[in-house]
Amino acid sequence: MPAVFFSDANDKPGIVADGRTIGGNAVQVWCLLRFLPMILYDAVCMQSQAWKMLILLREIVELICAPKVSFSQILYLNRLIQEYIEDRSTLYMFDCQWLQVMLLTS
């Protein structure tokens, strides 16, 4: 497991109170998203679509929260978001067309 930096120690993930939602602020949820794949690595089927979506979401958040991004990274981010929306709508039978239209027209 990688070293926990000082800022990570202060922003430890929130408590999962009712088994459905995660408490805490945005930084705590971001910390959980960054470390969850390492914590669950041996306990999860890596071929699971839900797992792949978690990794994809983690990559999206890392790019969004990066202090500096290039134009090519923005194009890549756009593709990752489209892929995430498509996968989420397929896996959870959720209509994301309105979001796809909004992203494509902006």
Protein Blocks (a to p, Z undefined) as FASTA:
>chain_A
ZZddfklmmmgccddfkopaccddfklmmmmmmmmmmmmmmmpcfkbmklmmmmmmmmmm
mmmmpcbdcfklmmmmmmmmmmmmmmmmmmnopafklmmmmmmmZZ
